[in-house]
Amino acid sequence: MNLLAIETATTACAIGVRAGDVQLTRVLDENRRHTEVLSSGIAAMLDELALSPGDLDRVVVDQGPGLFTGLRVGLATAGALAHAVGCDLVGVTSLELLAHGAFADGVRGRLLAVVDARRGEVFVQRFELGEIVSAVHDTAVVTPQEVADRLITGAVAVTLVGDGAARYAELFADAPLVSFNPTRVPSMAAALDVGARRAPVDVVAPIYLRDADAVANFVTRERL
């Protein structure tokens, strides 16, 4: 199966391609330039593996939670490409990709995936990493201080992963049972693995968890 994975939910733009037994993953940019680098990056990687878009059997895309504009770029690109070439479309989440990436690094036990949501908030989801990766709670949007407070009172060791964990590491590090996995970008290798097993859908819906910045700013002004 030939697969393409697309990541634009975080500040990073990354892709992965699997063609038979050959697999490539690449972070194209980490400065929110998704629109500028995504299409050309996909074309370059397909060309590197001697594939055309028509050779793809499946497109896998990160559906969030994540940053509003980046999500729209990735989902629009994935949906348009899958429709144009007539291949399968599959959605995965940024938090599960972080968890599966940590699992591949050898992390076991309790894990908290943390994506920087900007505006002083983070997207979080707790997982248990044993023989498999299991989600324990639904995704949520909270403040870093709320996360820190829960970590400080926790009695179980927990590993933190994601760009949100890195951004607020100094705050979280005060908890006695916390360790950090250095991965910041959702794993494209995990996206290819998870996406290959997941049932395809007609449309991948974004997971926003909150309003876009423009809407939030308008509502704030209306309340003043």
N, C-alpha and C positions, 0 to 999 in steps of 0.2 A: 504494500500500500504506500502510495506517495502522499505525504502530508506536509502542509504548511501551517506553522503556528505563529500567531501575531500577538504581541504584547504592547499595549499603549495605555493601560489603566493607570500606571504610575508616571512619574516624571521621565522614566526611561522608555525608549522605544526599542524593542527587541524582536527578533524573529528566529524561527527554527525550521529546518526542512529535513525531512527524512525520505530517502529514496531507496527502498529495499533495505540493505544492511548499512547504508551510508547515512550519516546524520551530521548536520552542521547547525550550530546555534551561534547567534551573534547579537551583541548589544550595539545598536546603530548610533544611539545618542542618549544622553542622560540629562538633557537640558530642555525637555518639553518641546522639541522641534519635530513632533510626530508627523505633521503634514509635509514637512520638507524632505524627510528622509525615508519614510515608510515605503512608498511605491518603488523608488529607485533601489532601495535595499532589497526588496523582494525580487525585483527583476535581476539584480546582480547575483543573488544567491541561487536562484533557479538556473541562471546561465552557468554558474560555477559547477552545478551538478548536471549540466546538459539536459535540463528539463524546460519544457514550455508550460505556461499556465494550464493548457489543455491536458497535460499529463497528470495533474493533481487529482487525487481521489477524495481528498478531504481537506477542509480548511478549519483550523481550530483557533478560536479567538478568546482572549481574556475579556470577560463581560463585567469585570469589577468585583467588588467595589473599588472605586478609584476616582480620578479627577475627571470632571465632566467633559471637558473639551477633548482630552486624549481618548476617552472611551468612545466618543462619537466617531473619531477618526478611524480607530481600529475596527469598530463594528461595521461602519459603512464600507470600509475597504473589504473586509472579510465577506460581508453579505453580497456586495456587488461582484466580487471575484467568483464566489461559489455559484451565484446565479448565472454569470456569464459563461462559465465552463461546464456547468451542470454537475458539480461535485457535491459531496456531503458538506454540511456545516454543523459545527459542534461548539458549544460554549463551555468554558471553564472559568473558575474564579481566581482572582489574584491571591487570595489568602490560602486556598488549597494548593496552589502552585508553590507558594513559599513553604508550606508544610511538607509537600512531597519532595521539594528540593533539599530541605533539611534532612529528611528521612534518607535520601540518597547519600548525604554526607555522613551518615552514621548516627545522627541524633535519635535518641529514644526517650520515652517518657512523655511528660507533659510539655506542650509547646504552645506558645502564643504568637500567632502571626499578626504583625502590626504594620499597616500601611499608612503613611503620612497623608492625612486628608486635608492639610492646610487649615487655615482659619482656627488654629489652636486645637485641632481635633485629630483623632486617629480612627481608622477602621480596624477592628480586631475580631479574631475568632480563635477559640481554643481547640486544640487537637490533642489526641493521645496517639503517640507513635509507639506501636508495639510490633506485632508481626505485620500489621498493615497500618495505614494512616486513617484515623477515625475522627470525624468532627464531633466535638462534644457539645458545642453551643452554636446557635445561629450567629451570623455576622451582626456587628453592632458598631455604631459610631459614638465615641466617648471622648472625654478629654484625657490627655496624658496623665494629669494628676489623679484622675479616677483609676487609671490603670496602676499607677504607682502605689496608691493607697491599698488596692487589693493585693498587690504583690508583697507589700510590706507585712500584711497580716496573714499571708499564705503560709501553710505548713508543709507544702510540697515543692520540691525543686522544679523550676520551669525554665525552659529555653525560650528566648525571644529572637524573632527573626523578622526582617523586612526593613524598608527605609524609615518607617516610623520608629522602629526599635533603635535604629542608628541615630536618628535625629534627637531623640529624647533619652539617649543612653545614660547621660549623667543623672537624670531624674530617676530612671528605673534601677540604676546600679545601687541605690541605697537599700534595696531589698536584699536580705541575706541569702536567699536561695535562688538567685537569678544568674543565668549565664546567657551569653549571646552567640548566635550563629552569625557570621559576617555577611551572609547573603542579603543583598538589598533589592535585587530585581527578581520578580517571579520567574521561576525556572522554565526555560523553553524546552529543556529535555523532559521535564515533568509534563509540560503541556502536550508534547508529542505522545508521551506514554498514556496519560489520562485520556487525551482526545481520541486515541486509537481505540480505546475500549468503550467510549461513551456513545450512546445512541444519538444519531443525527436529528436535527430539528429543522423546521422550515425557517424560523427566525430566532436569532439569539437576542434576548432582551437585556438591556443594560441594568446593572445593579448600582443605583446611585446612593441610596440610603438617606439622601438629603437633597435640597434644592441646589441648582447651579448657583455659582457665585453672583451672577447678575441678578437672579431672582432674590437671593438672600439680601443683597445690598439694597434692592428696591423696597423690600418689605421693611428693612431697618429704617430707611429714610421715611417711609410712610408712618412709622411709629413715633418718630421724633416730633 
